[in-house]
Amino acid sequence: MANQERENLTVVPIPASETEAEHKRIRSSNDHDQKMERDGKRARHNVGYDEAADGKPTPKVDRVVDED
């Protein structure tokens, strides 16, 4: 695209589906969840998101026993 064409474009924001009140409610919920995480707790509605993003955690091995 030529520079002249870019100068003639109008930037239009993507319409938001949530109201300002809904945006504040979501932000408050996110802030609450982050505080819980910092305190070492997990929010009930977030269980599964980390696993979906990162994959299942590798099981911790306490000890290996040779059965021979």
N, CA, C and O of each residue as an XYZ file, in Angstrom:
272
protein
N       0.854     -1.172      0.000
C       0.000      0.000      0.000
C       0.898      1.233      0.000
O       1.844      1.327      0.781
N       0.596      2.146     -0.861
C       1.391      3.363     -0.971
C       1.132      4.280      0.217
O       0.070      4.238      0.838
N       2.140      5.120      0.523
C       2.010      6.045      1.647
C       0.805      6.966      1.500
O       0.135      7.275      2.485
N       0.530      7.403      0.286
C      -0.588      8.304      0.054
C      -1.913      7.612      0.390
O      -2.811      8.233      0.958
N      -2.033      6.352      0.047
C      -3.248      5.590      0.362
C      -3.416      5.449      1.870
O      -4.534      5.558      2.374
N      -2.329      5.209      2.601
C      -2.381      5.082      4.053
C      -2.846      6.370      4.711
O      -3.583      6.339      5.696
N      -2.417      7.497      4.170
C      -2.793      8.787      4.739
C      -4.286      9.051      4.594
O      -4.855      9.812      5.377
N      -4.920      8.444      3.617
C      -6.339      8.662      3.379
C      -7.235      7.707      4.166
O      -8.459      7.833      4.128
N      -6.640      6.760      4.874
C      -7.432      5.797      5.642
C      -7.929      6.425      6.937
O      -7.267      7.284      7.521
N      -9.093      5.988      7.373
C      -9.657      6.430      8.642
C      -9.608      5.263      9.617
O     -10.103      4.177      9.316
N      -9.012      5.484     10.784
C      -8.921      4.449     11.800
C     -10.235      4.410     12.562
O     -10.683      5.422     13.100
N     -10.848      3.238     12.602
C     -12.122      3.063     13.291
C     -11.918      2.006     14.375
O     -11.467      0.902     14.071
N     -12.241      2.320     15.641
C     -12.061      1.333     16.698
C     -13.027      0.160     16.542
O     -14.141      0.317     16.041
N     -12.586     -1.000     16.973
C     -13.441     -2.184     16.956
C     -14.537     -1.970     17.993
O     -14.230     -1.626     19.135
N     -15.788     -2.158     17.638
C     -16.858     -1.928     18.606
C     -16.784     -2.932     19.756
O     -16.580     -4.127     19.542
N     -16.951     -2.434     20.959
C     -16.919     -3.283     22.143
C     -18.328     -3.779     22.434
O     -19.300     -3.037     22.289
N     -18.429     -5.022     22.841
C     -19.748     -5.577     23.118
C     -20.160     -5.326     24.570
O     -21.340     -5.432     24.907
N     -19.189     -4.992     25.436
C     -19.553     -4.785     26.829
C     -19.705     -3.305     27.158
O     -19.095     -2.437     26.535
N     -20.526     -3.057     28.142
C     -20.734     -1.694     28.605
C     -19.592     -1.308     29.535
O     -18.775     -2.154     29.900
N     -19.532     -0.053     29.915
C     -18.498      0.397     30.855
C     -18.628     -0.336     32.182
O     -17.620     -0.706     32.785
N     -19.857     -0.550     32.645
C     -20.082     -1.275     33.906
C     -19.565     -2.709     33.809
O     -18.949     -3.218     34.746
N     -19.819     -3.357     32.669
C     -19.340     -4.734     32.472
C     -17.818     -4.760     32.415
O     -17.192     -5.676     32.947
N     -17.225     -3.769     31.777
C     -15.771     -3.678     31.703
C     -15.176     -3.548     33.109
O     -14.182     -4.201     33.426
N     -15.782     -2.709     33.947
C     -15.298     -2.543     35.324
C     -15.450     -3.830     36.116
O     -14.573     -4.174     36.909
N     -16.566     -4.558     35.911
C     -16.784     -5.823     36.618
C     -15.720     -6.850     36.221
O     -15.195     -7.563     37.076
N     -15.407     -6.924     34.936
C     -14.386     -7.855     34.458
C     -13.017     -7.484     35.017
O     -12.271     -8.361     35.452
N     -12.678     -6.192     35.010
C     -11.391     -5.728     35.525
C     -11.280     -6.056     37.013
O     -10.231     -6.508     37.472
N     -12.353     -5.832     37.763
C     -12.359     -6.117     39.195
C     -12.156     -7.612     39.448
O     -11.412     -8.004     40.347
N     -12.824     -8.432     38.650
C     -12.679     -9.882     38.790
C     -11.250    -10.305     38.481
O     -10.690    -11.148     39.182
N     -10.652     -9.727     37.437
C      -9.267    -10.053     37.085
C      -8.305     -9.632     38.196
O      -7.383    -10.372     38.537
N      -8.524     -8.443     38.759
C      -7.681     -7.968     39.857
C      -7.777     -8.912     41.047
O      -6.774     -9.232     41.685
N      -9.003     -9.355     41.338
C      -9.226    -10.285     42.458
C      -8.491    -11.606     42.217
O      -7.839    -12.134     43.118
N      -8.601    -12.133     40.992
C      -7.936    -13.390     40.646
C      -6.418    -13.261     40.761
O      -5.752    -14.181     41.236
N      -5.868    -12.123     40.331
C      -4.423    -11.923     40.411
C      -3.958    -11.842     41.862
O      -2.888    -12.346     42.202
N      -4.752    -11.214     42.708
C      -4.407    -11.148     44.133
C      -4.415    -12.542     44.739
O      -3.524    -12.895     45.511
N      -5.428    -13.337     44.387
C      -5.490    -14.711     44.895
C      -4.254    -15.495     44.460
O      -3.672    -16.234     45.254
N      -3.856    -15.335     43.199
C      -2.671    -16.032     42.689
C      -1.425    -15.633     43.461
O      -0.601    -16.483     43.800
N      -1.283    -14.335     43.740
C      -0.122    -13.867     44.511
C      -0.119    -14.458     45.917
O       0.940    -14.670     46.508
N      -1.313    -14.723     46.449
C      -1.432    -15.314     47.782
C      -1.341    -16.835     47.746
O      -1.485    -17.487     48.780
N      -1.103    -17.411     46.560
C      -0.943    -18.858     46.429
C      -2.257    -19.607     46.329
O      -2.284    -20.822     46.521
N      -3.353    -18.913     46.031
C      -4.662    -19.546     45.911
C      -5.098    -19.518     44.453
O      -4.570    -18.749     43.649
N      -6.067    -20.365     44.123
C      -6.591    -20.393     42.759
C      -8.070    -20.051     42.778
O      -8.822    -20.570     43.603
N      -8.481    -19.193     41.886
C      -9.892    -18.863     41.758
C     -10.620    -20.061     41.145
O     -10.130    -20.684     40.204
N     -11.786    -20.370     41.688
C     -12.542    -21.534     41.234
C     -12.815    -21.490     39.736
O     -12.677    -22.507     39.056
N     -13.199    -20.333     39.214
C     -13.549    -20.261     37.796
C     -12.338    -20.264     36.876
O     -12.501    -20.335     35.658
N     -11.122    -20.187     37.423
C      -9.914    -20.223     36.597
C      -9.285    -21.607     36.532
O      -8.343    -21.817     35.769
N      -9.783    -22.543     37.308
C      -9.212    -23.888     37.313
C      -9.336    -24.459     35.894
O     -10.418    -24.446     35.307
N      -8.263    -24.939     35.371
C      -8.260    -25.516     34.032
C      -7.670    -24.606     32.969
O      -7.200    -25.090     31.939
N      -7.684    -23.288     33.197
C      -7.128    -22.379     32.191
C      -5.623    -22.574     32.033
O      -5.123    -22.620     30.909
N      -4.895    -22.688     33.144
C      -3.445    -22.877     33.050
C      -3.120    -24.182     32.349
O      -2.216    -24.240     31.515
N      -3.861    -25.232     32.689
C      -3.612    -26.519     32.057
C      -3.906    -26.452     30.563
O      -3.183    -27.041     29.759
N      -4.947    -25.750     30.195
C      -5.289    -25.624     28.773
C      -4.204    -24.850     28.023
O      -3.891    -25.166     26.875
N      -3.638    -23.845     28.671
C      -2.611    -23.022     28.022
C      -1.242    -23.681     28.038
O      -0.510    -23.621     27.051
N      -0.891    -24.314     29.163
C       0.463    -24.846     29.345
C       0.562    -26.346     29.157
O       1.673    -26.866     29.056
N      -0.537    -27.057     29.106
C      -0.522    -28.512     29.048
C      -0.554    -29.086     30.455
O      -0.371    -28.366     31.437
N      -0.785    -30.361     30.538
C      -0.850    -31.006     31.854
C       0.509    -30.945     32.534
O       1.537    -31.148     31.888
N       0.521    -30.665     33.838
C       1.801    -30.603     34.540
C       2.450    -31.985     34.637
O       1.761    -33.001     34.720
N       3.758    -32.007     34.626
C       4.497    -33.257     34.780
C       4.368    -33.719     36.222
O       4.586    -32.931     37.142
N       4.015    -34.994     36.438
C       3.879    -35.458     37.819
C       5.210    -35.391     38.565
O       6.270    -35.616     37.982
N       5.144    -35.084     39.849
C       6.341    -35.027     40.672
C       6.692    -36.442     41.131
O       5.832    -37.163     41.638
N       7.939    -36.835     40.956
C       8.401    -38.157     41.363
C       9.122    -38.011     42.697
O      10.126    -37.305     42.794
N       8.604    -38.681     43.726
C       9.228    -38.624     45.052
C      10.456    -39.515     45.135
O      11.495    -39.121     45.664
N      10.315    -40.725     44.602
C      11.456    -41.646     44.606
C      11.214    -42.747     43.591
O      10.073    -43.043     43.235
N      12.295    -43.345     43.133
C      12.226    -44.442     42.180
C      12.711    -45.689     42.890
O      13.769    -45.685     43.520
N      11.936    -46.754     42.787
C      12.265    -48.000     43.469
C      12.591    -49.070     42.425
O      11.815    -49.289     41.495
N      13.732    -49.730     42.579
C      14.110    -50.813     41.691
C      13.521    -52.090     42.280
O      13.841    -52.455     43.411
N      12.667    -52.769     41.523
C      11.983    -53.945     42.038
C      12.723    -55.245     41.739
O      12.140    -56.311     41.937
N      13.943    -55.223     41.285
C      14.694    -56.455     40.991
C      15.195    -57.098     42.234
O      15.845    -58.141     42.170
